[in-house]
Amino acid sequence: MLSAKSIEIIKSTVPVLEVHGTAITKRFYEMLFTKHPELLNIFNHANQKQGRQQTALANAVYAAAVHIDKLEAILPVVKQIGHKHRSLGIKAEHYPIVGQNLLAAIKDVLGDAATDEILQAWAEAYGIIADAFISVEAEMYKQSEEQDGGWADFRAFTVARKVKESDVITSFYLVPQDGKGIAAYEAGQYISVKVEIPGEKNTHIRQYSLSDVSGMPYYRISVKREDAVADHPAGKVSNYLHQQVGENDVLRISAPAGDFTLNEHDQRPVVLISGGVGLTPMFSMLKTLANTQPKRQVTFIHAAQNGNLHAMKDQVEELVSKHSQVQAYWCYEKPTERDQAVHAYHKEGYVDLPWLQAAIPTRDASFYFCGPVPFMKAIYRSLQEWGVPVADVHYEFFGPAGNLELA
């Protein structure tokens, strides 16, 4: 337990973190990778360049400071981050390294304002928070390894099939190279893929949602090829998978992880809303619901730019044809002439509240959504405006966590 004095000191730093938090975490990563370049084999370089990782860490540090006298309030966040850490291979020995560099970054950014008393209080707090992460993640590693078909760290899988789903999304069917069983998973979870790209100094790890149902002899991931747009370079790993990885090639993956999962104890209707490649966990949820809860009403809503970029449409419509309790609706931002000619969609433009209200039978439902951050913010605002209780709203960020409350 933290001393009362340390709690008081840390709470006094909350306004400072609100202003300088991102500057501190930016400096932290600079120092961390300079002193420990081997950690570049774990962290997502693109998220670093875009500032997403720095912002996510700043938000986590800020939340820890706000709730320092009742850290149980951030336990859900600890578990969510713990899933990502276990999937990436973060270990207990990494935490002292992070602590040393975080304290050094606080001192570097705040200068004389970061007194010895403040640094000592944060060192004490970090030790307690790190212990919480280490404990949670140790249990996750144990569960991952000891479950039927489970394993620790990364395991070799062969690409059994490679299937084009749209102009930008391709599915990879992965089977274990050793021929042994694979772990079950919950709809909405993901795996990490570790690749060594020719010409790249570091290994790269990316997390991809599982896009089929558990119980198959394979894992399926459906990867969007990230092309260069404006100041955002092309995605190294997605392009490598699309262009250079083929059937019979081997990928190393971690066991399934993640806490964005269906509440199958809830018998109320379910609404699944996705944008772009955000449909991957949504499709897994849809297929799981159709298989395990055939009486539960499901509304599946997907937004795409047009039919050429709409993945898994036929697979969803096949489920709709076989399950009367499932309804599906499509929204195309810029439909092609062919889309218009064959009436391939239900709405043109963007998903908005009036259309959602017309498509969804009841507000008394569980809502799950995933997609690009602007899309997720729009959906979140619409559900807030409709009066959907926060407890019924569930979502997943691809990459570091963000804040949907911000405009």
Secondary structure as GFF3:
##gff-version 3
##sequence-region A 1 407
A	DSSP	alpha_helix	4	12	.	.	.	ID=ss1
A	DSSP	alpha_helix	14	35	.	.	.	ID=ss2
A	DSSP	three_ten_helix	37	41	.	.	.	ID=ss3
A	DSSP	alpha_helix	45	50	.	.	.	ID=ss4
A	DSSP	alpha_helix	52	66	.	.	.	ID=ss5
A	DSSP	three_ten_helix	71	74	.	.	.	ID=ss6
A	DSSP	alpha_helix	75	88	.	.	.	ID=ss7
A	DSSP	alpha_helix	94	110	.	.	.	ID=ss8
A	DSSP	three_ten_helix	111	113	.	.	.	ID=ss9
A	DSSP	alpha_helix	116	146	.	.	.	ID=ss10
A	DSSP	beta_strand	154	164	.	.	.	ID=ss11
A	DSSP	beta_strand	169	176	.	.	.	ID=ss12
A	DSSP	beta_strand	190	195	.	.	.	ID=ss13
A	DSSP	beta_strand	204	209	.	.	.	ID=ss14
A	DSSP	beta_strand	219	224	.	.	.	ID=ss15
A	DSSP	alpha_helix	236	243	.	.	.	ID=ss16
A	DSSP	beta_strand	250	254	.	.	.	ID=ss17
A	DSSP	beta_strand	270	275	.	.	.	ID=ss18
A	DSSP	three_ten_helix	276	278	.	.	.	ID=ss19
A	DSSP	alpha_helix	279	292	.	.	.	ID=ss20
A	DSSP	beta_strand	298	304	.	.	.	ID=ss21
A	DSSP	three_ten_helix	307	309	.	.	.	ID=ss22
A	DSSP	alpha_helix	313	322	.	.	.	ID=ss23
A	DSSP	beta_strand	326	332	.	.	.	ID=ss24
A	DSSP	alpha_helix	337	341	.	.	.	ID=ss25
A	DSSP	beta_strand	347	348	.	.	.	ID=ss26
A	DSSP	alpha_helix	353	359	.	.	.	ID=ss27
A	DSSP	beta_strand	366	370	.	.	.	ID=ss28
A	DSSP	alpha_helix	373	386	.	.	.	ID=ss29
A	DSSP	three_ten_helix	390	392	.	.	.	ID=ss30
A	DSSP	beta_strand	393	396	.	.	.	ID=ss31
###
